[in-house]
């Protein structure tokens, strides 16, 4: 996996969990969501296919949370509480990976992040995913 440009190393805040994620389409799938859970969590996610996360250490340190339909499964480090990834509700064959957990990547590296309408989730409405808006980061200066 390590030779691919779309493979990104990452981990939780305390370092107990370390992984490599093979991103489905680089950072082109970056997004946020307006569902009740994502809205409170506030993370920016990017896609990896199911099986696209290889745990280097600490997989046993992960705990998970499911709500509402139980289709999405959100994973956290049981020591520091950081959300690392989740199995997506809208595509059970994909993970959403927290970009803030990827080494050398910050959510503030992206000047615009599409925000998907998770309140009116496509699995509930039968409609195609809808863009609810765009989250913009406007730096005060060029030093980030």
C-alpha positions as CSV (number, residue, x, y, z in Angstrom):
1,X,0.0,0.0,0.0
2,X,2.8,2.4,0.9
3,X,3.8,3.1,-2.8
4,X,0.5,4.6,-3.8
5,X,0.2,8.4,-3.8
6,X,-3.4,8.1,-2.4
7,X,-2.1,6.2,0.7
8,X,-2.0,8.4,3.7
9,X,-0.7,7.5,7.1
10,X,-2.6,8.7,10.2
11,X,-3.7,8.1,13.7
12,X,-5.5,9.4,16.7
13,X,-4.3,12.3,19.0
14,X,-2.6,10.1,21.7
15,X,-0.9,7.8,19.1
16,X,-2.5,4.6,20.3
17,X,-4.2,4.1,16.9
18,X,-2.1,4.2,13.8
19,X,-3.3,3.3,10.3
20,X,-2.8,3.8,6.5
21,X,-5.8,4.8,4.4
22,X,-6.0,4.3,0.7
23,X,-8.1,7.3,-0.4
24,X,-10.7,6.5,-3.1
25,X,-10.0,9.6,-5.1
26,X,-7.3,11.5,-3.3
27,X,-8.9,14.5,-1.6
28,X,-11.6,14.9,-4.3
29,X,-14.2,13.3,-2.0
30,X,-13.7,15.8,0.8
31,X,-16.9,16.8,2.6
32,X,-18.8,17.7,5.7
33,X,-22.4,16.7,6.6
34,X,-25.3,18.4,8.2
35,X,-26.8,15.3,10.0
36,X,-27.2,15.7,13.7
37,X,-24.1,13.6,14.5
38,X,-21.7,15.1,12.0
39,X,-22.9,18.6,12.8
40,X,-21.9,18.1,16.4
41,X,-18.7,16.3,15.5
42,X,-17.6,18.9,13.0
43,X,-15.1,16.8,11.2
44,X,-14.1,17.0,7.5
45,X,-14.0,13.5,5.9
46,X,-12.6,11.9,2.8
47,X,-13.5,8.5,1.3
48,X,-11.7,5.2,1.4
49,X,-13.1,1.9,0.2
50,X,-14.1,-0.8,2.6
51,X,-10.8,-2.7,3.2
52,X,-8.9,0.5,2.4
53,X,-7.8,1.1,6.0
54,X,-4.8,-0.9,7.2
55,X,-4.3,-0.7,11.0
56,X,-0.6,-0.5,12.0
57,X,-1.4,-0.5,15.7
58,X,-4.2,0.0,18.1
59,X,-7.2,-1.4,16.2
60,X,-8.2,-3.0,19.6
61,X,-8.2,0.6,21.1
62,X,-11.1,1.6,18.8
63,X,-14.6,1.8,20.1
64,X,-17.6,2.5,18.0
65,X,-20.9,4.3,18.0
66,X,-24.1,3.8,16.0
67,X,-27.3,5.8,16.1
68,X,-30.7,6.2,14.4
69,X,-30.7,3.5,11.7
70,X,-27.5,1.9,12.9
71,X,-26.2,1.7,9.4
72,X,-23.2,4.1,9.9
73,X,-20.6,3.0,12.4
74,X,-18.3,5.7,13.8
75,X,-14.9,4.7,15.3
76,X,-13.0,6.5,18.1
77,X,-9.8,6.0,20.0
78,X,-11.0,4.7,23.5
79,X,-8.1,6.5,25.1
80,X,-8.1,10.1,23.6
81,X,-11.7,10.1,22.1
82,X,-10.6,11.2,18.7
83,X,-12.9,10.1,15.8
84,X,-10.7,8.4,13.2
85,X,-13.2,7.1,10.6
86,X,-16.7,5.7,10.0
87,X,-18.4,3.3,7.8
88,X,-20.7,5.4,5.7
89,X,-24.5,5.1,5.8
90,X,-25.0,6.2,2.2
91,X,-22.3,3.8,0.8
92,X,-21.7,0.8,3.1
93,X,-18.7,-0.1,0.9
94,X,-16.8,3.0,2.0
95,X,-15.3,4.6,5.0
96,X,-15.2,8.3,5.7
97,X,-11.8,9.1,7.1
98,X,-11.2,12.2,9.4
99,X,-8.7,14.3,7.4
100,X,-7.5,15.8,10.7
101,X,-6.1,12.4,11.6
102,X,-4.0,12.1,8.5
103,X,-0.3,13.0,9.0
104,X,0.5,16.4,7.7
105,X,-3.1,17.3,6.8
106,X,-5.4,19.8,8.4
107,X,-9.0,20.6,7.6
108,X,-7.8,24.2,7.2
109,X,-5.7,23.1,4.2
110,X,-8.9,23.2,2.2
111,X,-10.3,26.6,1.4
112,X,-13.7,25.2,0.4
113,X,-15.3,22.0,1.7
114,X,-18.7,20.9,0.2
115,X,-21.3,20.3,2.9
116,X,-23.8,17.5,2.1
117,X,-27.4,17.5,3.3
118,X,-27.4,14.8,5.9
119,X,-30.6,16.0,7.5
120,X,-32.5,15.0,4.3
121,X,-30.3,11.9,3.8
122,X,-30.6,10.1,0.4
123,X,-31.2,6.8,2.2
124,X,-34.4,8.3,3.8
125,X,-35.6,10.4,0.9
126,X,-34.7,8.2,-2.0
127,X,-33.2,11.3,-3.7
128,X,-29.7,11.8,-4.9
129,X,-27.3,13.4,-2.4
130,X,-27.8,17.1,-2.1
131,X,-25.3,19.8,-1.5
132,X,-26.4,21.9,1.5
133,X,-23.7,24.5,1.1
134,X,-20.0,25.1,1.2
135,X,-17.8,25.6,4.2
136,X,-15.1,28.3,3.5
137,X,-11.8,28.9,5.3
138,X,-10.4,32.4,4.7
139,X,-7.0,32.7,6.3
140,X,-6.0,36.1,7.8
141,X,-2.6,35.8,6.1
142,X,-0.5,33.4,4.2
143,X,1.0,31.8,7.3
144,X,-0.9,28.6,8.2
